[in-house]
């Protein structure tokens, strides 16, 4: 089983968590991502022992081996107002549900300091260069971001993961240098990283050749640690390299291109990770069998 490709998509929880594994299996996935509630509202995640058991049984029966939550889009852990407090409480509730469901953890957009107005070209990261992180890590609300993450870890189940997603836009986590600093400052084994191929592309990380991917991974290992890399979001991009926009495309249909996915899927250090799709779908219904089959064919 260890050599099996782990691939899946973001699926709906309409009808309850227990409905999600079936939706993941129908599109040919053996991994899944889901929200714990509405991603655009503050309704805290909750479950019952029966509901949690039903989810676990469905996932097991259908061979869904890796499950994740994607945290609400409202989360901003660098906000010093009520939104920041709601973010902390919502993530604690979500991780409690994760433990009951056997979900590994939450993939989280950390938020933003909401004041960047620079041009995209001024924000282009050098590969773990020293220039771009300080703008974030010296911000007056950076200590709040770190203390909020620590508070969530302290008050949530110890076997759940806090997974930081790299961002493609003017958000915290656009630069991997900055994620490296956050990981160091929080200093907790439960903090992991999810890399989104669309976000890396629009943030200006070039993975288009084996050499470039190897260099990227060597620097990731040195600055963050490859053991921290939990999973990939596998999305193509409608936008150009370095554009700092974030519009996902179907695998192989966008500006990232099949070659990059193929390199990642077949890289010895990456191929055992879960690959989670958040693509529009060929029928605009979200991740579908066709996209997953493309991923499988590129991994073969
Ligand atoms: Zn995300």
py3Dmol code that shows the C-alpha trace and the ligand (Angstrom):
import py3Dmol

protein = """\
ATOM      1  CA  UNK A   1       0.000   0.000   0.000  1.00  0.00           C
ATOM      2  CA  UNK A   2       2.933   2.313   0.621  1.00  0.00           C
ATOM      3  CA  UNK A   3       3.586   2.814  -3.066  1.00  0.00           C
ATOM      4  CA  UNK A   4       0.036   3.738  -3.829  1.00  0.00           C
ATOM      5  CA  UNK A   5      -0.644   7.208  -5.217  1.00  0.00           C
ATOM      6  CA  UNK A   6      -2.734   9.257  -2.792  1.00  0.00           C
ATOM      7  CA  UNK A   7      -4.952  11.582  -4.777  1.00  0.00           C
ATOM      8  CA  UNK A   8      -8.301  13.200  -4.195  1.00  0.00           C
ATOM      9  CA  UNK A   9     -10.241  16.409  -4.326  1.00  0.00           C
ATOM     10  CA  UNK A  10     -12.106  18.930  -2.294  1.00  0.00           C
ATOM     11  CA  UNK A  11     -15.621  17.556  -1.772  1.00  0.00           C
ATOM     12  CA  UNK A  12     -18.870  18.888  -0.334  1.00  0.00           C
ATOM     13  CA  UNK A  13     -20.193  18.007   3.133  1.00  0.00           C
ATOM     14  CA  UNK A  14     -23.827  18.641   2.165  1.00  0.00           C
ATOM     15  CA  UNK A  15     -25.903  16.120   4.114  1.00  0.00           C
ATOM     16  CA  UNK A  16     -23.199  15.734   6.773  1.00  0.00           C
ATOM     17  CA  UNK A  17     -19.550  14.699   6.978  1.00  0.00           C
ATOM     18  CA  UNK A  18     -20.484  11.064   6.311  1.00  0.00           C
ATOM     19  CA  UNK A  19     -21.466  11.975   2.734  1.00  0.00           C
ATOM     20  CA  UNK A  20     -17.978  13.228   1.854  1.00  0.00           C
ATOM     21  CA  UNK A  21     -16.136   9.877   1.481  1.00  0.00           C
ATOM     22  CA  UNK A  22     -18.703   8.709  -1.096  1.00  0.00           C
ATOM     23  CA  UNK A  23     -18.177  11.885  -3.135  1.00  0.00           C
ATOM     24  CA  UNK A  24     -14.419  11.392  -2.959  1.00  0.00           C
ATOM     25  CA  UNK A  25     -14.700   7.764  -4.094  1.00  0.00           C
ATOM     26  CA  UNK A  26     -17.051   8.540  -7.005  1.00  0.00           C
ATOM     27  CA  UNK A  27     -14.389  10.716  -8.650  1.00  0.00           C
ATOM     28  CA  UNK A  28     -11.746   8.034  -8.127  1.00  0.00           C
ATOM     29  CA  UNK A  29     -10.022   9.513  -5.095  1.00  0.00           C
ATOM     30  CA  UNK A  30      -8.447   7.783  -2.120  1.00  0.00           C
ATOM     31  CA  UNK A  31      -7.879  11.073  -0.265  1.00  0.00           C
ATOM     32  CA  UNK A  32     -10.183  14.001   0.405  1.00  0.00           C
ATOM     33  CA  UNK A  33     -10.426  17.549   1.618  1.00  0.00           C
ATOM     34  CA  UNK A  34     -13.592  19.169   2.966  1.00  0.00           C
ATOM     35  CA  UNK A  35     -14.751  22.181   4.914  1.00  0.00           C
ATOM     36  CA  UNK A  36     -15.915  21.635   8.475  1.00  0.00           C
ATOM     37  CA  UNK A  37     -18.806  24.053   7.909  1.00  0.00           C
ATOM     38  CA  UNK A  38     -19.600  26.948   5.622  1.00  0.00           C
ATOM     39  CA  UNK A  39     -16.281  28.450   4.493  1.00  0.00           C
ATOM     40  CA  UNK A  40     -17.800  31.926   4.398  1.00  0.00           C
ATOM     41  CA  UNK A  41     -19.483  31.999   7.802  1.00  0.00           C
ATOM     42  CA  UNK A  42     -18.583  31.595  11.451  1.00  0.00           C
ATOM     43  CA  UNK A  43     -20.533  28.455  12.259  1.00  0.00           C
ATOM     44  CA  UNK A  44     -18.201  26.426  14.408  1.00  0.00           C
ATOM     45  CA  UNK A  45     -17.605  22.792  13.510  1.00  0.00           C
ATOM     46  CA  UNK A  46     -19.406  20.197  15.570  1.00  0.00           C
ATOM     47  CA  UNK A  47     -20.179  16.533  15.369  1.00  0.00           C
ATOM     48  CA  UNK A  48     -21.719  13.728  17.404  1.00  0.00           C
ATOM     49  CA  UNK A  49     -20.191  10.329  18.224  1.00  0.00           C
ATOM     50  CA  UNK A  50     -22.636   8.655  15.785  1.00  0.00           C
ATOM     51  CA  UNK A  51     -21.894  11.141  13.014  1.00  0.00           C
ATOM     52  CA  UNK A  52     -18.140  10.768  13.532  1.00  0.00           C
ATOM     53  CA  UNK A  53     -18.400   6.976  13.535  1.00  0.00           C
ATOM     54  CA  UNK A  54     -20.428   7.026  10.314  1.00  0.00           C
ATOM     55  CA  UNK A  55     -17.749   9.163   8.645  1.00  0.00           C
ATOM     56  CA  UNK A  56     -14.932   6.893   9.773  1.00  0.00           C
ATOM     57  CA  UNK A  57     -16.777   3.790   8.595  1.00  0.00           C
ATOM     58  CA  UNK A  58     -17.556   5.264   5.187  1.00  0.00           C
ATOM     59  CA  UNK A  59     -13.970   6.421   4.705  1.00  0.00           C
ATOM     60  CA  UNK A  60     -12.631   3.007   5.664  1.00  0.00           C
ATOM     61  CA  UNK A  61     -15.102   1.106   3.515  1.00  0.00           C
ATOM     62  CA  UNK A  62     -14.345   3.252   0.473  1.00  0.00           C
ATOM     63  CA  UNK A  63     -10.573   3.220   0.900  1.00  0.00           C
ATOM     64  CA  UNK A  64     -10.192   6.928   1.640  1.00  0.00           C
ATOM     65  CA  UNK A  65      -6.840   6.949   3.378  1.00  0.00           C
ATOM     66  CA  UNK A  66      -6.032  10.607   3.990  1.00  0.00           C
ATOM     67  CA  UNK A  67      -8.628  13.197   5.020  1.00  0.00           C
ATOM     68  CA  UNK A  68      -8.129  16.895   5.653  1.00  0.00           C
ATOM     69  CA  UNK A  69     -10.176  19.912   6.560  1.00  0.00           C
ATOM     70  CA  UNK A  70      -9.706  23.180   4.709  1.00  0.00           C
ATOM     71  CA  UNK A  71     -10.235  26.017   7.195  1.00  0.00           C
ATOM     72  CA  UNK A  72     -12.727  28.815   6.608  1.00  0.00           C
ATOM     73  CA  UNK A  73     -11.751  31.627   4.241  1.00  0.00           C
ATOM     74  CA  UNK A  74     -12.679  34.078   7.000  1.00  0.00           C
ATOM     75  CA  UNK A  75      -9.759  32.986   9.166  1.00  0.00           C
ATOM     76  CA  UNK A  76      -7.243  35.746   9.829  1.00  0.00           C
ATOM     77  CA  UNK A  77      -4.841  34.951  12.636  1.00  0.00           C
ATOM     78  CA  UNK A  78      -3.154  38.364  12.319  1.00  0.00           C
ATOM     79  CA  UNK A  79      -6.320  40.316  13.020  1.00  0.00           C
ATOM     80  CA  UNK A  80      -6.440  42.107  16.374  1.00  0.00           C
ATOM     81  CA  UNK A  81     -10.234  42.530  16.296  1.00  0.00           C
ATOM     82  CA  UNK A  82     -13.129  40.104  16.836  1.00  0.00           C
ATOM     83  CA  UNK A  83     -12.294  38.312  13.584  1.00  0.00           C
ATOM     84  CA  UNK A  84      -8.954  37.211  15.019  1.00  0.00           C
ATOM     85  CA  UNK A  85     -10.607  35.783  18.101  1.00  0.00           C
ATOM     86  CA  UNK A  86     -13.279  33.995  16.047  1.00  0.00           C
ATOM     87  CA  UNK A  87     -10.481  32.533  13.924  1.00  0.00           C
ATOM     88  CA  UNK A  88      -8.762  31.016  16.950  1.00  0.00           C
ATOM     89  CA  UNK A  89     -12.005  29.607  18.383  1.00  0.00           C
ATOM     90  CA  UNK A  90     -13.155  28.237  15.025  1.00  0.00           C
ATOM     91  CA  UNK A  91      -9.862  26.426  14.437  1.00  0.00           C
ATOM     92  CA  UNK A  92      -9.885  24.890  17.916  1.00  0.00           C
ATOM     93  CA  UNK A  93     -13.436  23.612  17.273  1.00  0.00           C
ATOM     94  CA  UNK A  94     -12.437  22.340  13.835  1.00  0.00           C
ATOM     95  CA  UNK A  95      -9.443  20.407  15.148  1.00  0.00           C
ATOM     96  CA  UNK A  96     -11.601  18.838  17.850  1.00  0.00           C
ATOM     97  CA  UNK A  97     -13.937  17.550  15.154  1.00  0.00           C
ATOM     98  CA  UNK A  98     -10.911  16.453  13.104  1.00  0.00           C
ATOM     99  CA  UNK A  99      -9.778  14.190  15.925  1.00  0.00           C
ATOM    100  CA  UNK A 100     -13.212  12.583  16.215  1.00  0.00           C
ATOM    101  CA  UNK A 101     -13.458  11.995  12.467  1.00  0.00           C
ATOM    102  CA  UNK A 102      -9.919  10.748  11.995  1.00  0.00           C
ATOM    103  CA  UNK A 103      -9.136  13.801   9.852  1.00  0.00           C
ATOM    104  CA  UNK A 104      -5.410  14.548   9.975  1.00  0.00           C
ATOM    105  CA  UNK A 105      -5.724  18.297  10.443  1.00  0.00           C
ATOM    106  CA  UNK A 106      -6.685  21.626   8.922  1.00  0.00           C
ATOM    107  CA  UNK A 107      -5.112  23.292   5.913  1.00  0.00           C
ATOM    108  CA  UNK A 108      -5.124  26.977   6.740  1.00  0.00           C
ATOM    109  CA  UNK A 109      -4.762  30.341   4.988  1.00  0.00           C
ATOM    110  CA  UNK A 110      -3.191  32.295   7.843  1.00  0.00           C
ATOM    111  CA  UNK A 111      -4.679  35.634   6.816  1.00  0.00           C
ATOM    112  CA  UNK A 112      -3.171  38.985   5.989  1.00  0.00           C
ATOM    113  CA  UNK A 113      -1.916  42.221   7.462  1.00  0.00           C
ATOM    114  CA  UNK A 114      -4.160  43.984   4.938  1.00  0.00           C
ATOM    115  CA  UNK A 115      -1.899  46.795   3.910  1.00  0.00           C
ATOM    116  CA  UNK A 116       0.248  45.672   1.040  1.00  0.00           C
ATOM    117  CA  UNK A 117      -0.108  47.882  -1.974  1.00  0.00           C
ATOM    118  CA  UNK A 118       3.109  47.062  -3.783  1.00  0.00           C
ATOM    119  CA  UNK A 119       3.269  46.033  -7.412  1.00  0.00           C
ATOM    120  CA  UNK A 120       3.483  42.339  -8.120  1.00  0.00           C
ATOM    121  CA  UNK A 121       7.044  42.710  -9.388  1.00  0.00           C
ATOM    122  CA  UNK A 122       8.163  44.175  -6.052  1.00  0.00           C
ATOM    123  CA  UNK A 123       6.741  41.167  -4.275  1.00  0.00           C
ATOM    124  CA  UNK A 124       8.353  38.481  -6.418  1.00  0.00           C
ATOM    125  CA  UNK A 125      10.223  36.175  -4.084  1.00  0.00           C
ATOM    126  CA  UNK A 126      13.745  35.131  -4.674  1.00  0.00           C
ATOM    127  CA  UNK A 127      14.042  31.480  -3.771  1.00  0.00           C
ATOM    128  CA  UNK A 128      14.226  31.741   0.009  1.00  0.00           C
ATOM    129  CA  UNK A 129      15.959  35.054  -0.501  1.00  0.00           C
ATOM    130  CA  UNK A 130      16.422  37.335   2.459  1.00  0.00           C
ATOM    131  CA  UNK A 131      14.594  40.313   1.014  1.00  0.00           C
ATOM    132  CA  UNK A 132      10.953  39.466   1.276  1.00  0.00           C
ATOM    133  CA  UNK A 133      10.328  37.928   4.700  1.00  0.00           C
ATOM    134  CA  UNK A 134      11.147  40.869   6.985  1.00  0.00           C
ATOM    135  CA  UNK A 135       8.238  42.914   5.698  1.00  0.00           C
ATOM    136  CA  UNK A 136       6.016  40.325   7.300  1.00  0.00           C
ATOM    137  CA  UNK A 137       7.969  39.131  10.281  1.00  0.00           C
ATOM    138  CA  UNK A 138       8.697  42.652  11.509  1.00  0.00           C
ATOM    139  CA  UNK A 139       5.090  43.713  11.250  1.00  0.00           C
ATOM    140  CA  UNK A 140       3.589  44.951  14.517  1.00  0.00           C
ATOM    141  CA  UNK A 141       0.967  42.188  14.411  1.00  0.00           C
ATOM    142  CA  UNK A 142       3.425  39.372  13.619  1.00  0.00           C
ATOM    143  CA  UNK A 143       3.744  38.446  17.346  1.00  0.00           C
ATOM    144  CA  UNK A 144      -0.063  38.200  17.493  1.00  0.00           C
ATOM    145  CA  UNK A 145      -0.025  35.765  14.555  1.00  0.00           C
ATOM    146  CA  UNK A 146       2.499  33.562  16.356  1.00  0.00           C
ATOM    147  CA  UNK A 147       0.698  33.698  19.708  1.00  0.00           C
ATOM    148  CA  UNK A 148      -2.636  32.854  18.046  1.00  0.00           C
ATOM    149  CA  UNK A 149      -1.147  29.773  16.384  1.00  0.00           C
ATOM    150  CA  UNK A 150       0.362  28.689  19.696  1.00  0.00           C
ATOM    151  CA  UNK A 151      -2.982  29.194  21.472  1.00  0.00           C
ATOM    152  CA  UNK A 152      -4.741  26.979  18.921  1.00  0.00           C
ATOM    153  CA  UNK A 153      -2.119  24.254  19.306  1.00  0.00           C
ATOM    154  CA  UNK A 154      -2.356  24.398  23.078  1.00  0.00           C
ATOM    155  CA  UNK A 155      -6.144  24.054  23.159  1.00  0.00           C
ATOM    156  CA  UNK A 156      -6.667  21.440  20.421  1.00  0.00           C
ATOM    157  CA  UNK A 157      -6.161  17.655  20.257  1.00  0.00           C
ATOM    158  CA  UNK A 158      -2.496  16.715  20.216  1.00  0.00           C
ATOM    159  CA  UNK A 159      -2.744  14.310  17.292  1.00  0.00           C
ATOM    160  CA  UNK A 160      -4.169  16.881  14.874  1.00  0.00           C
ATOM    161  CA  UNK A 161      -2.099  18.972  12.475  1.00  0.00           C
ATOM    162  CA  UNK A 162      -2.006  22.726  11.857  1.00  0.00           C
ATOM    163  CA  UNK A 163      -1.120  22.912   8.169  1.00  0.00           C
ATOM    164  CA  UNK A 164       0.001  26.252   6.734  1.00  0.00           C
ATOM    165  CA  UNK A 165      -0.839  26.729   3.063  1.00  0.00           C
ATOM    166  CA  UNK A 166       1.438  28.820   0.864  1.00  0.00           C
ATOM    167  CA  UNK A 167      -0.454  31.693  -0.713  1.00  0.00           C
ATOM    168  CA  UNK A 168      -0.219  33.176  -4.165  1.00  0.00           C
ATOM    169  CA  UNK A 169      -1.580  36.591  -3.380  1.00  0.00           C
ATOM    170  CA  UNK A 170      -0.879  39.465  -1.046  1.00  0.00           C
ATOM    171  CA  UNK A 171      -1.401  37.261   1.968  1.00  0.00           C
ATOM    172  CA  UNK A 172       0.689  35.840   4.781  1.00  0.00           C
ATOM    173  CA  UNK A 173       2.457  32.781   3.411  1.00  0.00           C
ATOM    174  CA  UNK A 174       3.154  34.023  -0.096  1.00  0.00           C
ATOM    175  CA  UNK A 175       6.862  33.629   0.417  1.00  0.00           C
ATOM    176  CA  UNK A 176       8.267  30.355   1.672  1.00  0.00           C
ATOM    177  CA  UNK A 177      10.894  32.354   3.500  1.00  0.00           C
ATOM    178  CA  UNK A 178       8.126  33.821   5.574  1.00  0.00           C
ATOM    179  CA  UNK A 179       6.534  30.399   6.204  1.00  0.00           C
ATOM    180  CA  UNK A 180       9.965  29.172   7.310  1.00  0.00           C
ATOM    181  CA  UNK A 181      10.150  31.982   9.866  1.00  0.00           C
ATOM    182  CA  UNK A 182       6.636  31.248  11.159  1.00  0.00           C
ATOM    183  CA  UNK A 183       7.412  27.521  11.454  1.00  0.00           C
ATOM    184  CA  UNK A 184      10.577  28.343  13.420  1.00  0.00           C
ATOM    185  CA  UNK A 185       8.840  30.830  15.708  1.00  0.00           C
ATOM    186  CA  UNK A 186       5.902  28.542  16.519  1.00  0.00           C
ATOM    187  CA  UNK A 187       8.293  25.612  16.949  1.00  0.00           C
ATOM    188  CA  UNK A 188       5.793  22.779  17.255  1.00  0.00           C
ATOM    189  CA  UNK A 189       5.903  19.367  15.525  1.00  0.00           C
ATOM    190  CA  UNK A 190       2.183  19.670  14.741  1.00  0.00           C
ATOM    191  CA  UNK A 191       2.812  22.580  12.364  1.00  0.00           C
ATOM    192  CA  UNK A 192       3.060  21.352   8.767  1.00  0.00           C
ATOM    193  CA  UNK A 193       2.972  22.894   5.289  1.00  0.00           C
ATOM    194  CA  UNK A 194       0.716  22.359   2.277  1.00  0.00           C
ATOM    195  CA  UNK A 195       2.111  23.569  -1.052  1.00  0.00           C
ATOM    196  CA  UNK A 196      -0.361  24.703  -3.705  1.00  0.00           C
ATOM    197  CA  UNK A 197       1.012  24.386  -7.240  1.00  0.00           C
ATOM    198  CA  UNK A 198      -1.116  27.289  -8.495  1.00  0.00           C
ATOM    199  CA  UNK A 199       0.000  29.545  -5.649  1.00  0.00           C
ATOM    200  CA  UNK A 200       3.669  28.643  -6.131  1.00  0.00           C
ATOM    201  CA  UNK A 201       3.349  29.489  -9.820  1.00  0.00           C
ATOM    202  CA  UNK A 202       1.696  32.875  -9.353  1.00  0.00           C
ATOM    203  CA  UNK A 203       4.053  33.724  -6.478  1.00  0.00           C
ATOM    204  CA  UNK A 204       7.007  33.186  -8.823  1.00  0.00           C
ATOM    205  CA  UNK A 205       8.447  29.802  -7.824  1.00  0.00           C
ATOM    206  CA  UNK A 206       9.705  28.084 -10.945  1.00  0.00           C
ATOM    207  CA  UNK A 207       9.478  24.275 -10.772  1.00  0.00           C
ATOM    208  CA  UNK A 208       9.559  23.691 -14.499  1.00  0.00           C
ATOM    209  CA  UNK A 209      12.606  21.412 -14.669  1.00  0.00           C
ATOM    210  CA  UNK A 210      13.924  18.547 -12.553  1.00  0.00           C
ATOM    211  CA  UNK A 211      16.889  20.725 -11.567  1.00  0.00           C
ATOM    212  CA  UNK A 212      14.690  23.610 -10.475  1.00  0.00           C
ATOM    213  CA  UNK A 213      12.416  21.301  -8.480  1.00  0.00           C
ATOM    214  CA  UNK A 214      15.447  19.670  -6.830  1.00  0.00           C
ATOM    215  CA  UNK A 215      16.885  23.081  -5.922  1.00  0.00           C
ATOM    216  CA  UNK A 216      13.528  24.186  -4.565  1.00  0.00           C
ATOM    217  CA  UNK A 217      13.237  21.043  -2.420  1.00  0.00           C
ATOM    218  CA  UNK A 218      16.801  21.364  -1.155  1.00  0.00           C
ATOM    219  CA  UNK A 219      16.064  24.898   0.000  1.00  0.00           C
ATOM    220  CA  UNK A 220      12.718  23.839   1.436  1.00  0.00           C
ATOM    221  CA  UNK A 221      14.498  21.105   3.369  1.00  0.00           C
ATOM    222  CA  UNK A 222      17.171  23.465   4.643  1.00  0.00           C
ATOM    223  CA  UNK A 223      14.798  26.254   5.705  1.00  0.00           C
ATOM    224  CA  UNK A 224      11.627  24.429   6.726  1.00  0.00           C
ATOM    225  CA  UNK A 225      12.355  20.682   6.642  1.00  0.00           C
ATOM    226  CA  UNK A 226      10.923  18.220   4.139  1.00  0.00           C
ATOM    227  CA  UNK A 227       9.397  16.301   7.060  1.00  0.00           C
ATOM    228  CA  UNK A 228       7.139  19.359   7.448  1.00  0.00           C
ATOM    229  CA  UNK A 229       5.696  18.977   3.955  1.00  0.00           C
ATOM    230  CA  UNK A 230       2.344  17.296   4.578  1.00  0.00           C
ATOM    231  CA  UNK A 231       0.552  17.443   1.231  1.00  0.00           C
ATOM    232  CA  UNK A 232       0.070  19.267  -2.067  1.00  0.00           C
ATOM    233  CA  UNK A 233      -2.838  21.211  -3.406  1.00  0.00           C
ATOM    234  CA  UNK A 234      -2.754  20.223  -7.055  1.00  0.00           C
ATOM    235  CA  UNK A 235      -4.166  23.026  -9.165  1.00  0.00           C
ATOM    236  CA  UNK A 236      -3.272  24.460 -12.527  1.00  0.00           C
ATOM    237  CA  UNK A 237      -3.383  28.248 -12.939  1.00  0.00           C
ATOM    238  CA  UNK A 238      -5.303  30.521 -15.282  1.00  0.00           C
ATOM    239  CA  UNK A 239      -2.796  33.259 -14.585  1.00  0.00           C
ATOM    240  CA  UNK A 240       0.753  33.983 -15.573  1.00  0.00           C
ATOM    241  CA  UNK A 241       3.870  33.140 -13.629  1.00  0.00           C
ATOM    242  CA  UNK A 242       4.438  35.728 -10.890  1.00  0.00           C
ATOM    243  CA  UNK A 243       1.068  37.414 -11.419  1.00  0.00           C
ATOM    244  CA  UNK A 244      -0.006  37.066  -7.748  1.00  0.00           C
ATOM    245  CA  UNK A 245      -3.515  36.213  -8.898  1.00  0.00           C
ATOM    246  CA  UNK A 246      -5.309  33.069  -7.812  1.00  0.00           C
ATOM    247  CA  UNK A 247      -7.600  31.424 -10.309  1.00  0.00           C
ATOM    248  CA  UNK A 248      -7.330  27.665 -10.442  1.00  0.00           C
ATOM    249  CA  UNK A 249      -7.541  25.664 -13.651  1.00  0.00           C
ATOM    250  CA  UNK A 250      -7.927  21.981 -14.506  1.00  0.00           C
ATOM    251  CA  UNK A 251      -4.755  19.891 -14.472  1.00  0.00           C
ATOM    252  CA  UNK A 252      -2.787  20.456 -17.656  1.00  0.00           C
ATOM    253  CA  UNK A 253      -5.170  23.136 -18.968  1.00  0.00           C
ATOM    254  CA  UNK A 254      -3.461  26.163 -17.440  1.00  0.00           C
ATOM    255  CA  UNK A 255      -0.139  27.957 -17.225  1.00  0.00           C
ATOM    256  CA  UNK A 256       1.480  25.514 -14.805  1.00  0.00           C
ATOM    257  CA  UNK A 257       1.239  22.704 -17.320  1.00  0.00           C
ATOM    258  CA  UNK A 258       1.403  18.936 -17.168  1.00  0.00           C
ATOM    259  CA  UNK A 259       5.195  18.726 -17.021  1.00  0.00           C
ATOM    260  CA  UNK A 260       5.367  20.350 -13.596  1.00  0.00           C
ATOM    261  CA  UNK A 261       2.713  17.993 -12.196  1.00  0.00           C
ATOM    262  CA  UNK A 262       4.558  15.057 -13.696  1.00  0.00           C
ATOM    263  CA  UNK A 263       7.859  16.099 -12.111  1.00  0.00           C
ATOM    264  CA  UNK A 264       6.242  16.487  -8.683  1.00  0.00           C
ATOM    265  CA  UNK A 265       4.256  13.248  -8.874  1.00  0.00           C
ATOM    266  CA  UNK A 266       7.307  11.226  -9.795  1.00  0.00           C
ATOM    267  CA  UNK A 267       9.809  12.862  -7.484  1.00  0.00           C
ATOM    268  CA  UNK A 268      11.099  10.277  -4.973  1.00  0.00           C
ATOM    269  CA  UNK A 269      10.777  12.758  -2.096  1.00  0.00           C
ATOM    270  CA  UNK A 270       7.226  13.783  -2.976  1.00  0.00           C
ATOM    271  CA  UNK A 271       5.388  10.887  -4.554  1.00  0.00           C
ATOM    272  CA  UNK A 272       4.128   9.409  -1.263  1.00  0.00           C
ATOM    273  CA  UNK A 273       2.361  12.652  -0.265  1.00  0.00           C
ATOM    274  CA  UNK A 274      -1.375  13.234  -0.709  1.00  0.00           C
ATOM    275  CA  UNK A 275      -2.296  15.334  -3.776  1.00  0.00           C
ATOM    276  CA  UNK A 276      -5.552  17.236  -3.284  1.00  0.00           C
ATOM    277  CA  UNK A 277      -7.317  18.912  -6.210  1.00  0.00           C
ATOM    278  CA  UNK A 278      -9.249  22.176  -5.982  1.00  0.00           C
ATOM    279  CA  UNK A 279      -9.804  22.502  -9.708  1.00  0.00           C
ATOM    280  CA  UNK A 280     -12.915  23.934 -11.402  1.00  0.00           C
ATOM    281  CA  UNK A 281     -13.663  20.580 -13.077  1.00  0.00           C
ATOM    282  CA  UNK A 282     -14.325  19.938 -16.764  1.00  0.00           C
ATOM    283  CA  UNK A 283     -18.055  20.373 -16.115  1.00  0.00           C
ATOM    284  CA  UNK A 284     -17.541  23.215 -13.638  1.00  0.00           C
ATOM    285  CA  UNK A 285     -18.655  21.001 -10.763  1.00  0.00           C
ATOM    286  CA  UNK A 286     -15.323  20.966  -8.978  1.00  0.00           C
ATOM    287  CA  UNK A 287     -12.745  18.167  -8.825  1.00  0.00           C
ATOM    288  CA  UNK A 288     -13.828  15.326 -11.096  1.00  0.00           C
ATOM    289  CA  UNK A 289     -12.823  11.906 -12.341  1.00  0.00           C
ATOM    290  CA  UNK A 290     -11.237  13.325 -15.490  1.00  0.00           C
ATOM    291  CA  UNK A 291      -8.809  15.514 -13.528  1.00  0.00           C
ATOM    292  CA  UNK A 292      -7.945  12.676 -11.160  1.00  0.00           C
ATOM    293  CA  UNK A 293      -7.365  10.334 -14.084  1.00  0.00           C
ATOM    294  CA  UNK A 294      -5.004  12.885 -15.616  1.00  0.00           C
ATOM    295  CA  UNK A 295      -3.059  13.002 -12.343  1.00  0.00           C
ATOM    296  CA  UNK A 296      -2.944   9.202 -12.232  1.00  0.00           C
ATOM    297  CA  UNK A 297      -1.713   9.032 -15.811  1.00  0.00           C
ATOM    298  CA  UNK A 298       1.039  11.593 -15.099  1.00  0.00           C
ATOM    299  CA  UNK A 299       2.165   9.562 -12.091  1.00  0.00           C
ATOM    300  CA  UNK A 300       2.388   6.343 -14.058  1.00  0.00           C
TER     301      UNK A 300
END
"""
ligand_1 = """\
1
ZN
Zn -6.339 26.857 0.400
"""
view = py3Dmol.view(width=600, height=400)
view.addModel(protein, "pdb")
view.setStyle({"model": 0}, {"cartoon": {"style": "trace"}})
view.addModel(ligand_1, "xyz")
view.setStyle({"model": 1}, {"stick": {}})
view.zoomTo()
view.show()
